[in-house]
Amino acid sequence: MNHLRSLREFIDELDTIGEIQRVDTEVDWRLEIGAIIRRGYDLTAPAPLFTNITGYTDTRFRVLGAPGGLGGPGRRLARVALALGLPPTASGQDIVEAIVAARSKPGIPPVAVASEGAPCKQNIVRGDDIDLLAFPTPLIHGNDGGRYIQTYGMNIAKTPDGSWTNWSINRMMIAGRDTLACLIPGPQHLGIIRAQWGKIGKPMPIALALGVEPGLPYVGAMPLPENADESHFLGALFGEGLEVVPAETVDLMVPATSEIVIEGHIAFEDEAMEGPMNEYPGYIAVDASPKPLFRVSAVTYRDDAILPVVAAGPPVEEDHTGTGTMHAAEILYQLREAGLPVASTWFSYESALHWLIVSVRRDWRETLNIQSRELAQRIGDIIFAGKAGFGVPKVLLVEDDIDITNVDEVVWAFATRTHPEHGEVHFPAEPTAALSVYLDEQEQHSYRAGKVIHNCLLAELHPEGQRPVKGSFANGWPAEIQQRVLNNWNSYGYE
């Protein structure tokens, strides 16, 4: 595994393969940066690195857009793969298998290094000198309630007894020079820890690390069990601990190579208006509401700091590549731990994480000696019971002749293999995320709604040797004809 230890190392690696677009033209933080990032997602263009920002032309601060977006031809998953230590040409299944392999290893805790000389300590600001507006935080979407400085950083908090440190990504909007309004849903781990501080009547210490090493946002999206430390999982993935230093004003350790670290406390009763902001289902948000208020006590940052920014919305952006990849890996780990013959799992990025595709080995029936409906029931019972499946409303169950990372094959399998009358297995009133636009008000507030598995399995419908075979280029022509066509492709006039 190639462990990139800073955002700057990551940018350099992306630059070598053509996945960075330096934007030296002056751009406005008011909406223009966000619109460029959004357009880049739509075109799978290189990640924009903005170096000349209106109102900040006398600084050397920069903004990196789309740090985990999809890339161009031949490097579609390059940003995800490089962040997780793999070659830029790694496939989706390569990436998921690497994560699952790390999940089976013991965690490696962070390594404390000297604060003196640590990149994130090059500049230290406290008290009345704090001004969050000193950073070129963009107003991303035209409907946003404010400037969101936290779209791709790490929220770091630990329980009052110090037994559990959580690393997560939750959006945070600048509310004032030294305050942030934060989305912290109660069921999420950060919300659970905040509630523990509330029970003892003390504000929760918190650090927000922005521009961290590229693997951390993915690890922060990994749905590990309660009381598991995501930084230890990063250590397991790379075989070495994350380098950390003490924060200045709170009892927390922060990544030493962070571009920006914001420290402070969140009191349980302290609130400010937050939102709206677009989210992963892909629709324009319209509602604002009171949210927890983060009071900042110190800010540290690197010289010429770089702020990573995600423009959340329709697929495909980092909500989909980050959360989707890591949740699929955790679900695959859980299904295999249960002894099921699962070949792979994958969230369709294009479905805004509403489709989880599970492929089972084609010999599943001989292996388990059960009907497909029972297999679907077993798979659903595991997926929907855990944190990783909390946001999964729809599962497509296929055999491993389908490339589940190829949306065209997935659509074809779903359309042709699921019986319209009895091809579904339903799971009523399961715990669910509240952001899907089809949910009614009661479902949104209760975090419970029905879920479904679409059974696209063929094995029990057709005897061995008589199962339908995909009439593809690879299956439909003799090997020598295939090779002749491949060898002569350019001579036919194609590029």
C-alpha positions as CSV (number, residue, x, y, z in Angstrom):
1,M,0.0,0.0,0.0
2,N,1.3,3.4,-0.9
3,H,0.5,5.6,2.1
4,L,0.2,9.2,1.1
5,R,0.6,11.1,4.3
6,S,-0.7,14.6,3.4
7,L,-3.1,16.3,1.1
8,R,-0.2,17.8,-0.8
9,E,1.3,14.4,-1.5
10,F,-2.1,13.4,-2.8
11,I,-2.3,16.4,-5.1
12,D,1.1,15.7,-6.5
13,E,0.2,12.1,-7.3
14,L,-3.0,13.2,-9.0
15,D,-1.1,15.8,-11.0
16,T,1.2,13.2,-12.4
17,I,-1.7,11.3,-14.0
18,G,-3.6,14.4,-15.2
19,E,-6.2,14.5,-12.5
20,I,-5.5,18.0,-11.3
21,Q,-6.6,21.2,-13.1
22,R,-4.8,24.2,-11.7
23,V,-7.1,27.3,-12.0
24,D,-5.1,30.5,-11.9
25,T,-7.8,32.7,-13.3
26,E,-9.4,34.7,-10.5
27,V,-12.7,33.0,-9.4
28,D,-15.2,34.3,-6.9
29,W,-15.9,32.3,-3.7
30,R,-19.5,33.4,-4.1
31,L,-21.0,30.5,-6.1
32,E,-18.4,30.5,-8.9
33,I,-16.1,28.0,-7.2
34,G,-19.1,25.7,-6.4
35,A,-20.4,25.9,-10.0
36,I,-17.0,25.0,-11.4
37,I,-16.8,22.0,-9.1
38,R,-20.3,20.9,-10.0
39,R,-19.6,21.2,-13.7
40,G,-16.4,19.2,-13.2
41,Y,-18.4,16.3,-11.6
42,D,-20.7,16.3,-14.6
43,L,-17.8,16.0,-17.0
44,T,-15.6,13.8,-14.9
45,A,-13.0,16.5,-15.3
46,P,-9.8,16.7,-13.3
47,A,-10.0,18.1,-9.7
48,P,-9.8,21.9,-9.8
49,L,-7.1,23.6,-7.6
50,F,-8.1,27.2,-7.2
51,T,-5.1,29.5,-6.6
52,N,-6.6,33.0,-7.2
53,I,-9.8,33.7,-5.2
54,T,-11.7,37.0,-5.1
55,G,-11.2,38.7,-1.8
56,Y,-8.2,36.6,-1.0
57,T,-5.8,37.6,-3.8
58,D,-3.3,38.9,-1.2
59,T,-3.1,35.5,0.4
60,R,-1.7,32.2,-0.8
61,F,-4.7,30.2,0.5
62,R,-6.1,27.7,-2.0
63,V,-9.2,25.5,-2.5
64,L,-9.2,22.0,-3.9
65,G,-12.5,20.9,-5.4
66,A,-13.8,17.4,-6.0
67,P,-11.0,15.6,-4.1
68,G,-12.9,12.2,-4.4
69,G,-14.8,12.7,-7.7
70,L,-14.6,10.4,-10.6
71,G,-11.8,10.7,-13.2
72,G,-11.6,10.6,-16.9
73,P,-11.3,7.5,-19.2
74,G,-8.9,4.9,-17.8
75,R,-8.7,6.6,-14.4
76,R,-12.4,6.6,-13.3
77,L,-11.6,5.6,-9.7
78,A,-8.1,7.0,-9.5
79,R,-8.8,9.5,-6.8
80,V,-10.4,6.9,-4.6
81,A,-7.7,4.3,-5.3
82,L,-4.8,6.6,-4.7
83,A,-6.3,7.9,-1.4
84,L,-6.6,4.3,-0.2
85,G,-3.0,3.3,-1.2
86,L,-3.8,1.5,-4.5
87,P,-2.7,2.1,-8.0
88,P,-4.8,4.6,-9.9
89,T,-6.0,1.9,-12.3
90,A,-7.5,-0.2,-9.5
91,S,-11.0,-1.5,-10.1
92,G,-13.9,-1.0,-7.8
93,Q,-13.7,-4.6,-6.6
94,D,-9.9,-4.2,-6.0
95,I,-10.7,-1.3,-3.8
96,V,-13.4,-3.0,-1.8
97,E,-11.3,-6.2,-1.3
98,A,-8.4,-4.1,0.0
99,I,-10.8,-2.5,2.6
100,V,-12.2,-5.8,3.6
101,A,-8.7,-7.3,4.0
102,A,-7.8,-4.4,6.4
103,R,-11.1,-4.9,8.3
104,S,-9.9,-8.4,9.3
105,K,-6.6,-7.0,10.7
106,P,-6.0,-5.6,14.2
107,G,-6.0,-1.8,14.3
108,I,-2.9,0.2,14.6
109,P,-3.2,3.3,16.8
110,P,-1.9,6.8,15.8
111,V,1.7,7.7,16.6
112,A,2.3,11.0,18.5
113,V,5.0,13.2,17.0
114,A,6.5,16.4,18.1
115,S,4.3,19.5,17.7
116,E,7.4,21.6,16.9
117,G,7.9,21.3,13.2
118,A,4.5,19.7,12.6
119,P,3.0,21.2,9.4
120,C,-0.4,22.0,11.0
121,K,1.3,24.1,13.7
122,Q,3.0,26.6,11.3
123,N,0.4,29.2,12.3
124,I,-1.5,29.4,15.6
125,V,-4.4,31.8,16.3
126,R,-6.3,32.1,19.5
127,G,-9.0,34.2,21.2
128,D,-10.0,37.5,19.7
129,D,-7.6,36.9,16.7
130,I,-9.7,34.0,15.4
131,D,-11.5,34.8,12.1
132,L,-12.8,31.8,10.2
133,L,-13.6,34.2,7.3
134,A,-9.9,34.5,6.8
135,F,-10.0,31.3,4.8
136,P,-11.5,31.3,1.3
137,T,-14.5,29.2,2.2
138,P,-16.9,29.2,-0.8
139,L,-20.6,29.7,-0.8
140,I,-21.1,26.5,-2.7
141,H,-24.7,26.2,-3.9
142,G,-27.1,29.1,-4.8
143,N,-29.5,27.9,-2.1
144,D,-27.0,27.3,0.7
145,G,-27.7,29.0,4.1
146,G,-24.1,30.0,4.4
147,R,-20.4,29.2,3.7
148,Y,-19.6,25.6,4.5
149,I,-16.0,25.2,5.6
150,Q,-16.5,21.5,6.5
151,T,-17.5,19.4,3.6
152,Y,-14.6,17.0,3.5
153,G,-12.7,17.2,6.8
154,M,-12.6,15.1,10.0
155,N,-14.6,15.9,13.1
156,I,-12.6,14.4,16.0
157,A,-14.3,13.9,19.4
158,K,-14.0,11.4,22.3
159,T,-16.2,10.2,25.1
160,P,-15.9,11.8,28.5
161,D,-14.1,8.8,29.9
162,G,-11.6,8.9,26.9
163,S,-12.4,5.3,25.9
164,W,-13.6,6.0,22.4
165,T,-12.5,8.6,19.8
166,N,-14.7,9.0,16.8
167,W,-13.5,10.4,13.4
168,S,-16.4,11.4,11.1
169,I,-17.5,13.9,8.4
170,N,-20.5,16.1,9.2
171,R,-21.2,19.4,7.5
172,M,-20.4,22.6,9.3
173,M,-21.4,26.2,8.3
174,I,-19.6,29.3,9.4
175,A,-22.0,31.1,11.8
176,G,-19.6,33.9,12.8
177,R,-15.9,34.8,13.1
178,D,-15.4,32.1,15.8
179,T,-18.5,29.9,15.5
180,L,-19.8,27.1,13.4
181,A,-23.3,25.7,13.0
182,C,-23.1,21.9,12.8
183,L,-25.2,19.0,11.5
184,I,-24.9,16.3,14.2
185,P,-27.7,13.7,13.9
186,G,-28.4,12.0,17.2
187,P,-28.2,8.4,15.9
188,Q,-24.7,8.9,14.4
189,H,-21.6,8.2,16.5
190,L,-20.7,11.9,16.9
191,G,-24.3,12.5,18.2
192,I,-24.0,9.6,20.6
193,I,-20.7,11.1,22.0
194,R,-22.3,14.6,22.2
195,A,-25.2,13.1,24.2
196,Q,-22.7,11.6,26.7
197,W,-21.1,15.0,27.3
198,G,-24.6,16.5,27.7
199,K,-25.5,13.9,30.4
200,I,-22.6,15.2,32.6
201,G,-23.5,18.8,31.8
202,K,-20.2,19.7,30.0
203,P,-19.6,21.0,26.5
204,M,-18.0,18.5,24.2
205,P,-14.4,19.2,23.1
206,I,-14.0,18.8,19.4
207,A,-11.4,19.4,16.7
208,L,-12.2,19.8,13.0
209,A,-9.2,18.8,10.8
210,L,-9.4,20.0,7.2
211,G,-7.1,19.0,4.4
212,V,-6.1,15.8,6.0
213,E,-4.2,12.9,4.4
214,P,-6.4,11.4,1.7
215,G,-7.2,8.1,3.3
216,L,-8.8,9.7,6.4
217,P,-12.1,11.0,4.8
218,Y,-12.7,7.4,3.5
219,V,-11.9,5.9,6.9
220,G,-14.2,8.5,8.5
221,A,-17.0,7.2,6.2
222,M,-16.4,3.6,7.2
223,P,-19.4,2.4,9.3
224,L,-17.4,0.7,12.0
225,P,-19.1,-0.5,15.2
226,E,-19.7,1.8,18.1
227,N,-16.5,2.2,20.3
228,A,-14.2,1.5,17.3
229,D,-11.6,4.1,16.5
230,E,-11.5,5.0,12.8
231,S,-7.8,6.1,13.0
232,H,-6.9,2.6,14.2
233,F,-8.5,1.2,11.0
234,L,-6.4,3.6,8.9
235,G,-3.4,2.1,10.6
236,A,-4.6,-1.4,9.7
237,L,-5.1,-0.4,6.1
238,F,-1.6,1.1,5.7
239,G,0.3,-1.0,8.2
240,E,1.4,2.0,10.2
241,G,-0.1,4.5,12.5
242,L,-1.4,8.0,11.6
243,E,1.0,10.7,12.8
244,V,-0.8,13.0,15.3
245,V,0.0,16.0,17.5
246,P,-1.9,17.5,20.5
247,A,-4.5,20.2,19.8
248,E,-3.8,23.6,21.4
249,T,-6.9,24.1,23.6
250,V,-8.7,20.7,23.8
251,D,-7.6,17.3,24.9
252,L,-7.5,15.7,21.5
253,M,-4.9,14.5,19.0
254,V,-5.1,15.8,15.5
255,P,-3.4,14.8,12.2
256,A,0.1,16.4,12.0
257,T,-0.2,17.2,8.3
258,S,-3.6,18.8,8.4
259,E,-3.9,22.0,6.4
260,I,-6.3,23.6,8.9
261,V,-7.4,22.6,12.4
262,I,-10.3,24.3,14.2
263,E,-10.6,23.6,17.9
264,G,-13.3,24.3,20.5
265,H,-16.4,23.0,22.3
266,I,-20.1,22.3,21.6
267,A,-22.4,22.8,24.5
268,F,-25.5,20.6,24.4
269,E,-27.9,23.5,24.7
270,D,-26.0,25.9,22.4
271,E,-27.6,26.3,19.0
272,A,-27.6,28.4,15.8
273,M,-29.5,28.3,12.5
274,E,-28.0,26.0,10.0
275,G,-28.8,25.2,6.4
276,P,-30.1,24.6,3.9
277,M,-27.5,22.6,2.0
278,N,-27.8,20.1,-0.7
279,E,-27.2,16.4,0.3
280,Y,-26.4,13.1,-1.2
281,P,-29.8,12.2,-2.7
282,G,-29.2,15.0,-5.2
283,Y,-32.0,17.5,-4.6
284,I,-32.0,21.2,-3.8
285,A,-32.5,21.6,0.0
286,V,-34.9,24.3,1.2
287,D,-35.0,24.0,5.0
288,A,-32.9,25.6,7.8
289,S,-33.2,24.7,11.4
290,P,-31.4,25.2,14.8
291,K,-28.3,23.1,15.1
292,P,-25.5,22.6,17.6
293,L,-23.1,25.6,17.8
294,F,-19.3,25.0,17.8
295,R,-17.5,27.8,19.7
296,V,-13.9,28.0,18.4
297,S,-11.0,28.5,20.8
298,A,-8.1,28.1,18.5
299,V,-7.2,27.7,14.8
300,T,-3.9,26.3,13.5
301,Y,-2.9,26.0,9.9
302,R,-0.2,25.4,7.4
303,D,1.5,28.1,5.4
304,D,-0.5,28.6,2.1
305,A,-3.3,26.3,3.4
306,I,-5.5,24.3,1.1
307,L,-9.2,23.8,1.8
308,P,-10.8,20.8,0.2
309,V,-14.4,21.3,-0.9
310,V,-17.3,19.0,-2.0
311,A,-20.3,20.4,-3.9
312,A,-22.9,17.9,-2.7
313,G,-25.7,17.1,-5.1
314,P,-26.7,14.6,-7.8
315,P,-24.3,11.7,-8.5
316,V,-21.4,11.3,-8.7
317,E,-19.7,13.3,-6.0
318,E,-17.8,12.4,-2.7
319,D,-20.9,11.5,-0.7
320,H,-21.3,8.7,-3.2
321,T,-17.6,7.6,-3.8
322,G,-16.6,7.9,-0.2
323,T,-19.6,6.6,1.7
324,G,-20.6,4.2,-1.0
325,T,-17.3,2.5,-1.3
326,M,-16.7,2.2,2.4
327,H,-20.2,1.0,3.3
328,A,-20.1,-1.6,0.5
329,A,-16.9,-2.9,1.9
330,E,-18.2,-3.2,5.5
331,I,-21.4,-5.0,4.2
332,L,-19.2,-7.4,2.3
333,Y,-17.2,-8.1,5.4
334,Q,-20.3,-8.8,7.4
335,L,-21.9,-11.1,4.8
336,R,-18.8,-13.1,4.5
337,E,-18.4,-13.3,8.3
338,A,-21.9,-14.8,8.3
339,G,-20.7,-17.6,6.0
340,L,-22.7,-16.5,2.9
341,P,-21.1,-17.2,-0.6
342,V,-21.0,-13.5,-1.5
343,A,-18.6,-12.6,-4.3
344,S,-18.8,-8.8,-4.0
345,T,-20.9,-5.8,-3.1
346,W,-21.1,-2.3,-4.6
347,F,-23.2,0.8,-4.2
348,S,-24.3,2.2,-7.6
349,Y,-22.8,5.7,-7.3
350,E,-25.3,6.7,-10.0
351,S,-28.3,5.7,-7.8
352,A,-27.2,8.2,-5.1
353,L,-26.5,5.2,-2.8
354,H,-30.1,4.0,-3.1
355,W,-29.1,0.8,-4.8
356,L,-26.7,-1.6,-3.1
357,I,-25.8,-4.5,-5.5
358,V,-24.8,-7.8,-3.9
359,S,-23.4,-10.5,-6.1
360,V,-23.3,-14.1,-5.0
361,R,-21.3,-17.0,-6.5
362,R,-23.1,-18.8,-9.2
363,D,-22.9,-22.0,-7.1
364,W,-24.8,-20.5,-4.2
365,R,-27.7,-22.9,-4.5
366,E,-25.5,-26.0,-4.4
367,T,-23.5,-24.5,-1.6
368,L,-26.4,-23.6,0.7
369,N,-29.2,-25.9,-0.6
370,I,-31.8,-23.2,-0.1
371,Q,-34.2,-21.2,-2.3
372,S,-33.4,-17.7,-3.5
373,R,-36.1,-16.1,-1.3
374,E,-34.5,-17.5,1.8
375,L,-31.1,-16.4,0.7
376,A,-32.5,-12.9,0.1
377,Q,-34.0,-12.9,3.6
378,R,-30.7,-13.9,5.2
379,I,-28.8,-11.2,3.3
380,G,-31.4,-8.6,4.2
381,D,-31.5,-9.5,7.9
382,I,-27.7,-8.9,8.0
383,I,-27.6,-5.7,5.9
384,F,-30.5,-3.9,7.5
385,A,-29.6,-4.7,11.1
386,G,-26.3,-2.9,11.0
387,K,-25.0,0.6,10.8
388,A,-23.6,0.0,7.3
389,G,-27.1,-0.8,6.0
390,F,-28.9,2.0,7.8
391,G,-29.0,4.1,4.7
392,V,-29.7,1.2,2.3
393,P,-33.3,1.2,1.0
394,K,-33.0,-1.1,-2.0
395,V,-30.7,-4.1,-2.7
396,L,-30.3,-5.8,-6.1
397,L,-29.2,-9.4,-5.6
398,V,-27.4,-10.9,-8.7
399,E,-25.0,-13.7,-9.5
400,D,-21.4,-13.0,-10.2
401,D,-21.7,-13.1,-14.0
402,I,-22.6,-9.4,-13.6
403,D,-20.0,-6.7,-13.2
404,I,-21.7,-4.9,-10.4
405,T,-19.5,-1.8,-10.8
406,N,-20.8,-1.3,-14.3
407,V,-24.1,0.5,-14.2
408,D,-25.1,-0.7,-17.6
409,E,-24.8,-4.3,-16.6
410,V,-26.6,-3.7,-13.4
411,V,-29.6,-2.0,-15.1
412,W,-29.7,-4.9,-17.7
413,A,-29.7,-7.5,-15.0
414,F,-32.4,-5.7,-12.9
415,A,-34.6,-5.2,-16.0
416,T,-34.3,-8.8,-17.3
417,R,-34.0,-11.0,-14.2
418,T,-36.4,-9.6,-11.6
419,H,-39.9,-11.0,-11.8
420,P,-42.4,-8.1,-11.7
421,E,-44.9,-10.0,-9.5
422,H,-42.9,-12.0,-7.0
423,G,-39.3,-10.9,-7.5
424,E,-39.2,-8.8,-4.3
425,V,-38.5,-9.6,-0.7
426,H,-39.8,-6.8,1.6
427,F,-38.6,-5.7,5.0
428,P,-41.1,-3.4,6.6
429,A,-40.3,-0.5,9.1
430,E,-36.5,-0.9,9.1
431,P,-34.2,1.8,10.5
432,T,-33.4,4.2,7.7
433,A,-31.8,7.5,6.8
434,A,-34.2,10.4,6.6
435,L,-33.1,12.2,3.5
436,S,-34.7,10.1,0.7
437,V,-37.4,12.3,-1.0
438,Y,-39.9,9.5,-1.2
439,L,-40.3,9.2,2.6
440,D,-43.4,10.6,4.2
441,E,-43.2,12.9,7.2
442,Q,-43.7,10.2,9.8
443,E,-41.0,8.0,8.2
444,Q,-38.6,11.0,8.2
445,H,-39.1,11.7,11.9
446,S,-39.1,8.1,13.1
447,Y,-36.1,7.1,11.0
448,R,-38.1,3.9,9.9
449,A,-39.4,2.9,6.6
450,G,-39.8,-0.2,4.4
451,K,-36.8,-1.7,2.5
452,V,-36.6,-4.2,-0.3
453,I,-34.4,-6.8,-2.0
454,H,-34.9,-7.3,-5.7
455,N,-34.2,-10.9,-6.5
456,C,-32.3,-11.1,-9.8
457,L,-31.0,-14.6,-9.3
458,L,-31.3,-17.2,-12.0
459,A,-29.8,-20.3,-10.5
460,E,-33.1,-21.8,-9.1
461,L,-35.0,-21.0,-12.3
462,H,-32.7,-22.9,-14.6
463,P,-30.9,-26.2,-14.1
464,E,-27.1,-26.3,-14.1
465,G,-25.9,-26.1,-17.7
466,Q,-29.1,-24.6,-19.0
467,R,-28.8,-21.2,-17.3
468,P,-29.1,-18.2,-19.6
469,V,-25.7,-16.9,-20.8
470,K,-25.0,-13.3,-21.5
471,G,-24.6,-12.9,-25.2
472,S,-21.6,-10.6,-24.9
473,F,-18.5,-10.1,-27.0
474,A,-16.6,-12.5,-24.6
475,N,-19.3,-15.2,-24.7
476,G,-20.8,-15.0,-28.1
477,W,-17.8,-15.5,-30.5
478,P,-14.9,-18.0,-30.7
479,A,-11.7,-16.9,-29.1
480,E,-9.9,-16.6,-32.4
481,I,-12.5,-14.3,-33.8
482,Q,-12.4,-12.1,-30.7
483,Q,-8.7,-11.8,-31.0
484,R,-8.8,-11.1,-34.7
485,V,-11.2,-8.2,-34.1
486,L,-9.1,-6.8,-31.3
487,N,-5.9,-7.0,-33.3
488,N,-7.5,-5.3,-36.3
489,W,-9.6,-2.7,-34.5
490,N,-7.6,0.2,-35.7
491,S,-7.4,-1.1,-39.3
492,Y,-11.2,-1.1,-39.4
493,G,-11.0,2.7,-39.0
494,Y,-11.7,2.9,-35.3
495,E,-9.5,4.6,-32.8
